[in-house]
Amino acid sequence: MDTKNLSVPSHAKSRIAGDKHPNRRSSSGVSGVVHDNARHTTRFTVIGNHLAQHPELSLLAIGLSVHIQSLPAGARVDIKTLTARFPEGADRIAAALRELETAAENTARLLDEMGIEDREDEEIEADHRASRLAAVREYAPDARLDEELQLRLTGPDAEGGALRFQWGNALLDPVEHAVSVAAGTPVQLELTGVSTGSTVVHARPVYPSVSPRPAALNTQDAPAASAASTGLSTLTALLAALESEADIREWARLFDAVEALSRALGKHGLDLGVTWYGADGSMRRARLTERGRGYVERLREPRNRDQEITISGRITELRESGWVKVKTGTAKNSPAYDVRFEEPQDLLRMRPGLGDNVHFRVRFRQGLDSVGIARSTEYTYLGPAAEQIPLPLEPS
């Protein structure tokens, strides 16, 4: 069977030639079906001839299959629902459904015997989009498809095909932020629907528009290479690298945004599948599963790197607990360092005052993660530099 798609050119309308048909043939001509072809831009479904002209299925089974393909994702197609919709009755509809099930099983068995794997829905949809775009560009060379983002959430709580309120901003905001960071510019996404197959969230980029646009093909609104497309291309590449536990240092600027998304997924026990359908008919896919999230956590762990440096400047803040702020210049934006004394008595022994010039020898400890991002910095007092002489403490 084919996949339901509301934006694919439909099969031609057909009607039997008759007295009032504009292409009426003479009584001596060849009789038969005459097609009155009409193009559609909305509310239609593509059905392959392998189904419409199936050599073994009954007419009722073919018609029922066509009806099912035209329904939106998540629609009920049980016997009770179909019987309420059509006059054929439960027995005939049940028989037609059994025909379709048997045909599907036979097809799967044949593919298995041939060593051919059945393709996933996303791949089939991508082929439909590419074929549709190629056909439309025959008469509209500048046409392109609407962009679409699909987020497939899988996990114990996602099997019902519903989006829980608590998942909303907790998951969708990190996705939008990650796409924006990857694109290098803010990208706004909007929710267009939720369907089953675990929980599938459908979204699209928001673009300013001055005129209404058709449902699936347009030649005006989104740029040829949109920011969302650029961002999703980079994001899916990073997610694929995380799943394969590869080197991701080239995406270091994006790591924090993806790490936030990974934490949100882990909190709710969910895996994420990302599918991006581009305006040019292309498709990009990636996943972030428990394996990828575990790799993110390992990359996030800092490793300390120590070096000894000298800090010279004036004291602007100090505390008896063993903490002092040293500013290295007089300008407002001059660097300032928070120096910690492991032994507060070392600070008291120097009898410092606000505004005093000091020269400290300190241990500069930087916590770097595996991506090269500094996660923590610490300055610990080691002793005076050559210019600073410690004073003995007065007896108490």
N, C-alpha and C positions, 0 to 999 in steps of 0.2 A: 504494500500500500504506500501511497505517498504521504507526505507530511502536510498538515493543514497550514496554509499561509494566506493571510488576508490580502496580500499585496502582490500576488502573482497573476499575470494575464490569464484570463479564463479561457476555457474551451469555447469554441465558436457556438453561437446559438444555431439551432437546427429547426427546420420545419418542413413539412411535406409540401411539395409543389402543388399548387391548386389554381383555381381560376383567378384569385385575387393576388397571387404572388407576382412581384415585379419581374422575376426571372422565369416567368411561365414558359414551359416548353410546348411545342406543338404536340398534338395527339400522336403523331408519327415518330416523335423524338424518343430518346431514352428516358425512362421514368426513374424516380428514386429521390433520395434526400438531396435537397439543395441548401447549402449553408449560407446564411446571411451573417457575415463576419462583422463583429463590432468589438472595439477595444474598450477595456474597463480599467479604471484607475483605483476603484475602491470596491469593497464587499464582493470579493470573488475568491475562488479556490482552484488550484491546479490539481487535476487528476490525470495520472498517466494512463496511456492506452493499455498498458499491461493489466490495469484493473478494469477500466471501462469496457474493454473487449476481452475480458478473461474467458478462456475457452471452457472452463469447468464450472464456474460459479453461476448460480441462478440469477435471474434478473432482480429478484428481491434482495439477494445478498449483495449484488453490485450496487443497487440503489441505496441500501442501508449503509454500506461502506462509504459511499459518496457523502451521505448525510453526516456520518460520524466525522469524516475528514473536515467538514465545513464548520464544525463546532469549535468554540474556543477551548483552550487548555483548561482542564479541570471540570468540564461539563459531564454530567452523569449520562451514561449510556447503558444502564441496566435494563432488563426486560420490562420492568414496571414503568420506567420513565418513557421508553420507546413505545410501549403499548398505548400510553396516554397521549402520545403525540401522533401516532399513525393508526389507520383503521384496520390493519391487517390482522390484529389479534396476537395474543401472547404466544400461541403455538407456532405460528408462521414466523414471527420475529425471533423466537428462540431457535428455530431451525436455521434461519439465516445466520444468526450469530455463531452457531455451531459450524456452519460452512466456512465462515471467515476464520474461526479458530483453527479448523483443520487445514485450511490453505496456508495459514501462517506457520503452523507446525511443519507442514511439508516443505515449505520454503526454507525454514531454519535447518531442517534435516539435510536438504540438498546443499545448502551453503556449507554445512559442516562436512559433508562428504567430499565436497570440492576443495576443502581447505580454505574457504573464504570466510573472513569474519564479517559479521553484520556491522554496518557503520553506526556510529552514534548519531543522535538526533541533531546535535550541533553541526556535525559535518554535512549531513543531508541539507540542513537549512542553509548552510554556507553555499553549497552547490546551487540550490534554488535561487538564492540571491544573485550569485554571479551570472547564472543563465538569464535571469530576468533582466539584469542590467545590460548584458550584451544584446539582448533582443531589443530593448527600448532604445539603446544608443544607435540602432539602425536608423531611427527617424528623429532622435533627439540626442545628438552627440555629446552635449554637455550634461546630460542627465546623470544623477548619482542617487544612491540609496540613502534613506534615513539611517543614521548611526544608532546602534542599540547596544546596551550593556546588559548582560545577564549574569546574575550572581546566584550560584547554586549552593545552598546551605545544606549540608548533610550532617546527620548526627541522630542520636536517640530521640531527641525532641523535635526533629524537623521532618519526620516521616509523613505527617499529616498534611503537608503542603500549605501551612499557614505561617504567617509572620507574626511572632509574638511582639507585643508592644515593648517589652523590655529589651528586645533585640534591635529595635528601630534605630535610634540615634547612636546607641552603643556600637553598632556595626557599620551603619551607612555613613556616618560622619567620618570615621577613619578611612573608609574607602574613598570618599570624595577628597579628603585631605591628601591621601597618598597619590591620587591621580593628579591633583593640583601641583604637588611638589615635583612629581615626575615630569609634568608638562612645563614647569618653570613659570606658570601663571595660574591664577585662580580659575578653576573649572567648576561650574555649577551643574549638578545632576538633579534630575527629577524622576520620581517614581511613576511608572506607567501601569504597573500591574504585578500581581503575584500569582503564580501557577504551581501546579503540583509536579511531582517527580522529585521527591524530597520537597524542599521549599525553594522555588526559583523566583528571584526578584528581577523584574524587568525595569530598566531605567534608560534614560537618554540624556544627552547634554542639552542644556538650555542655551539657546541662541536668541539674540534680539531679532525680531522679525517685523517687517512693515506690512506684510501681506500674508493672508492665510496660505499655508503650504499643503500640498497633497499628502495623503496618508503615508505613502511609502517611497515615492520617487519625487525628487525635487531638483531644480536647477538654480536655486537662488540663495537659500538661507545660509547653510553652513559652508565655511571655506573648504577648498579642495582638500587641504591637509589641516584638519582642525586641531585645536589644542588638546581636546579630549583624545583624539586618535594618537597624537604624539605621546601623551601621558600614558595611555593604556598600552602602547607599544613598549615603552620603557618598563612599566610596572609588571607586565606579564613576563618580560625577559628576566627581571629580578626574581619574581616568584618561581619561575622555572629553575633558576640557579639555586635558590634556597632548597627546593625539593630535591635537587641532585647533590646538595651539599658542596657546591662549587665555590670558587673564589668570587666574592661579590664586591671587592673593593672599588671597582669602577662605578658602582651605584652607592657609594658611601653617603652622598647627600640625601638619599632616599631612605636610608636604613631606619632612621628614627620613626618615620611615618609608618613604615611597614611593621616595625616592632610594636607600635601602638595597636595596629590592626591585629597582629598576632596575639597580643595580650587579650584583646576583646574576644577573639574567637575562642581562645583557651578558657576564658572565664565562663563561657556558655557551652563549652564542650562541642564546638562546631568545626567542621572543615569547610573550606571555601573553594568553589570552582568559579573562575572568571572567564567569560567568553565575550569577546568584543567583535561586533560586526561593523566593519568600516564602510564608509560611503562609496569606496571603490569596489565593493564586493568581497573584500578580503576578510579573513577571520583570524583572530589571535586568541589562544587559550592558555590557561595556566591554573595551577591549584596551589593551595596552601593548606596542607594537612598536618597531622600531628608530627610527622617527621620534619617538615619544614619549620614548624613552630619550635621543635626541640633544637634545631640547628640555630634558629634565631637566638634562643636563650644562651646557647654555648658561645655564640659570637658576641653576645652582650656582656659576658663576664670580663671585668677589667683585669689587666695584668700590670703590676706596678713597674714603673721605670724611674729610677732615682738618679739624681745628679746633684753635685754640690755647686752652689752659686753664691755670689755676694750681693746683698741688697743694701743700697745706700739711699738715705732720704731723711725726712723728718717725721716725727711721730704725730699722728693726727687723732688717734684713739688708743686707749690702753685699759686693761682690766687687771685686777689683782690675781685673777684666776690663772693668769699666764698667757695673755693674748694681747697683741699690739698690732695696730695698723700703721704701715710705713708708706708714705707717699713719696715718690721719687722725683717730683718736680713741683713747680709752683702753679702751673696751668691747671685749670679745672679738669681737663681730660688726661692729666698725667697718670701713669699707672700707679696703683696702690696695691700693697700686698698684706694679707692677713698672716702674721707670723705667730705660730704657737710655740710656747715654751713647755717642754715636757716637765721641767722642774720650775714652778713659779718663783722659787727663791732666786733663780738666776736673773729673772727680771727685776725683782726687788733689790738685788745687790747692785744693779746698775743705777738705781735711783733715777729712773727716767722721768721726764716731764713732757707735757704737750708742747710741741714745737721743737724739741731737741733733735739735733742731727745725729743719726746713728749709722753704723756700718756693721751689718750682721752677716755672718757666715751661716747659710741655711741649707737644709736638704730639701730640694725640690722634688716631690714625689708626684708623678702623673699616672693616673690609672687609665690606660688605653685598652679599648676593646679590640677584637680581632679585625675589625674593619678599619681601625686607625683613628677612631673618634675618642677624644679625651672625655672620660666619664667623671673624673675627679682630679682635683689639684690640691696639693697640701704643701705648706712651707713650714718646716720645723727648725727651730733655732738650734744651731750646733755650737756657736761660740762667737766671740767678737772677731771682726776682721782686724787687720793690722792697725787701723786707726783708732779702734775702740779699746779702752782699758777698763776692765771690771773693777769695781770698788768693793771692799769687804763690808759685810753687813754689820751694823752696830749691834752690840749685845742688848737684848731686850731686858 
